[in-house]
Amino acid sequence: MSTTKLPRYLCAAAITTFAVAISAAAQTPVNADATIGLKRDPTIVAALRDISADSIRVTDTFLAGLGSRHTLGDTLSSTRGPGAARRYLFAKLNKYSQACGGCLRVAYQAELVKIREHPDTPTVNMVNVVAWLPGRDTGRVIVMGGHYDTCACNRTDANGKPIPFSRYDTATNSPGADDDGSGTSAVVELARVFSKHFPKGLDATVIFALYSGEEENLYGSRQFAKWLHDRQYRVAAAFTDDMVGNVQSGNGTIDSTTVRVYGADPENGQSRDLARYAWAMGKLYTPRFTVLPVFRLDRVSRGGDHSPFVALGDPGLRFSEKLENYTRQHLPADVLQWVNFGYVANVARLNAAVVASIAAAPPPPQNFFGRRQSATGGNDWELTWTAAPGAVGYEVLYKSTFAPTWEKVIPAGNVRKFTLPFQLDDGMAGLRSIGANGSRSIAVAVPPVCPPNLPLSATTPVRTDSASPGATAAIDVLAPSTLRTACVRAPGQ
């Protein structure tokens, strides 16, 4: 073996480079697992055990048996159409409410809506079915939804070309056992389990929402999201279960152990942190059921009932089966035999863990800002915030910009200020509240997203992340110089 002796100056350079690498590594947060410091709650574990695939099957069997639940279909028939579907869902939720002493407030949420995309622009009574489980804070709500309407939208002619306006065909069967009988049935099961295990509610109010008009352009969820905002409800999170029962794709691939969770941009937004939270809940409560976090609003060129909430600034997620089958979707072939109810039950267990954990926790802190500390040459950052109602402490989180989830969890105590010993230019910090029961909120992040059209002078009103129970809409007026140093501009801003 031959050896080559390096020049002395190259040895010194190598030693210096190695020392710098060690120093940098010492300052880099150690990768945390996807549970991001969250803990299991035994009351939630007990609720998850009660979720029944058989119970979900009963609901979906009735819905699919109606043949069609098209929004424009017959509303008077007891054996077909959206009217029969919503009356069945209302009666079932009302039965659960009676069993828990009236703990659920079951109602129709209806508005007359013009279907703008239809060539005749008909006016339709858009009827959502909602069940409220009031919490200690009746103004902070978590919406868990699915859509009960169906369509035969994907029909083609003999040449394989799409049939014009098939979206509005009410005569052709569209049983929608998977889309979205599976999601609707999961939400109904969640209402049953929550009413049984949490009849006095949690910290936040939980709304189980069954939407109409999704197939026509998210009409039901649009109107309900607006209805909540018009009445000053603070939406802590909005979820949709849409197509959560199929496990076999058109090419024969099978996956019954993975669910997709879609969390929208931006990286430092609350929808994205909601996706990280759901990912962590899966690791904690359903470890053999894999959560695949997808960091975008929805599938390519597709949409769901969480989207109207996200558009209004609320955190929102979509839960969806790993494998869709387009040979059955939006067609008469979407029948009960292709729904795997054990799979649907696993999605519902994940739903329950996420919804109950957020509902049991206090809201995230308000007015979270980061400022450089000049005394340390700008390397350290001072984080400040105002108290969250019900919080007994806070945790600071940190991640590099390319990490998918939080890499470090730092207990901060019951304080309003914290010095971050990491370079925030190269990463992102988060802050979450801790409740007296050990529950954790989702996180708010710094640097935040800059408000649109941030001016270079004068002052800019900024809506806070959340408001205290009973408070009016909170507005902070901050100097633009503070905003420019505390936020990240989107391209073109």
C-alpha positions, 0 to 999 in steps of 0.5 A, a space after each residue: 500500500 502506498 501513502 501520500 503525504 499532504 502539504 502542511 497547509 492542506 492539513 491545517 485547512 482540513 482540520 479547520 473545516 472539520 472543526 467548523 463542521 463540528 461547530 455547525 452540527 452542535 448548533 443544528 437541532 437534532 431530528 425529532 420523530 414525527 410525534 413532535 413531542 405530543 402525548 397520548 390521552 387515555 380518554 381519546 384511546 378509549 374513544 378510538 376503541 369504540 369506533 365500529 366498522 359495522 356501524 359505518 357499514 350500516 350508514 353507507 349501506 342505506 346511502 348507497 341503496 338510494 341509487 342517487 343522492 344528486 343535489 338536483 334530484 328528488 327531495 320528496 321521495 323516501 327511497 331515492 335522492 338527496 331528501 331521503 339522504 338528509 332526513 336519514 342522516 338527521 334522524 340518525 344524529 338526532 337519535 345519538 343526541 337523545 342517547 346522550 341527553 341532548 348533548 348534540 344540537 342537530 340542525 339543517 343549515 339551508 340556503 337557496 343557491 343558484 347553480 351558476 355552472 348549470 346551463 339553466 342556472 336553477 335555484 336549489 335549496 342547498 341543505 347541509 346536516 350539522 350536529 354541534 357538540 358544544 364545548 366550553 368555548 362555544 365560539 371556537 369551533 372545529 368542523 369535521 365534514 363529508 359530503 352526502 351528495 353524488 353524481 354520475 359526472 364521468 359518463 362517456 359516450 360510445 367513443 369515450 368522449 365525455 357526455 356534456 352536462 352529465 354532472 347534472 344528470 339525476 336519472 342515472 344511478 350514482 350510488 356514491 358508496 365511496 364518494 362520498 358515502 364512506 366519508 359521510 358514514 365516518 363522520 356520522 360514526 364520529 358523532 356517535 362516538 364523541 356524543 358517547 365519550 364526551 357528552 359534556 364537550 371538550 374545550 372547543 366546540 366540535 361540528 359534524 357537518 354533512 354537506 350537499 352540493 360538493 359535486 357541483 362546486 363545493 356549494 354546501 361547504 362554501 355556504 357553511 364556511 361563510 355562515 360561520 364567518 358571518 357570525 364571528 365563529 373562530 374556526 380552529 380547524 376544518 377537515 373533510 373525509 372525501 373518498 376514504 374507503 377504496 383500497 384497490 386501484 385500476 391497475 390492481 395495486 392494493 393499499 389498505 394501510 395508508 391514508 393521504 392527508 392534504 395540507 395547503 401551502 404556505 410552509 409557515 401557514 396553519 394548514 401545513 402545521 395541521 398536517 404535521 399535527 395529523 401526521 403526529 397523531 397517526 404515529 401516536 394513536 394508529 401506528 400501523 395505519 400510515 399517514 402520508 402527509 401531502 403538502 398541497 391543498 388537494 390532488 392535482 386539479 381537484 378540490 374538496 370541502 376543506 378548500 372554502 375554509 382554507 380560502 377564508 384563512 382557516 386551517 384545513 385538511 383533506 383525508 383521502 384514500 391512498 388509491 383512487 379508482 377512476 374506473 368507478 369514481 363518479 359512475 354507477 360502478 361506485 357501489 358498496 362492494 368496493 368499500 373496505 369498511 375496516 379501512 374507513 374505520 381506521 381513517 375515522 380513528 385517525 380523525 377522532 384522534 386529531 379532532 379530539 386532541 385539538 378540541 381538548 387543547 387551548 387555542 394557539 398563542 396570539 401575536 407571535 413575533 420574532 425579532 433579532 437580538 442586536 446584542 448577539 450580533 443578530 444570531 439569537 432571536 427574541 420571541 414574544 407572544 400574548 397568552 392563550 386562554 386556558 394555557 398553563 405553559 408553552 413549547 417552542 418548536 424549531 425546524 430547518 426550512 427543508 425539514 418536513 416537520 418540527 425537529 426540536 421541541 423546547 419547553 418554555 414555561 408559562 412565560 411570554 418571551 423566549 430567546 431562540 438560540 438558533 438562526 431564524 434566517 435558516 429555519 422556522 420557529 413555532 409556538 404552541 400552547 399546553 393545557 392543564 390536561 397536557 394537551 397541545 395546540 397546533 403551532 403558530 410560526 415565525 417568520 409568518 407570511 407577509 400580508 398581501 400588498 404590504 406597503 412600504 410606509 404608514 401602518 398595516 392592520 393585521 388580523 391575529 391568529 385567534 381571539 379570546 373567548 367572547 372577544 370581538 375580532 382582534 386587530 393589531 396595528 403594527 408599524 410596517 418596519 416591524 412587519 417587514 422584519 417579522 415576515 417572509 414575503 411571497 414571490 412578487 411581493 
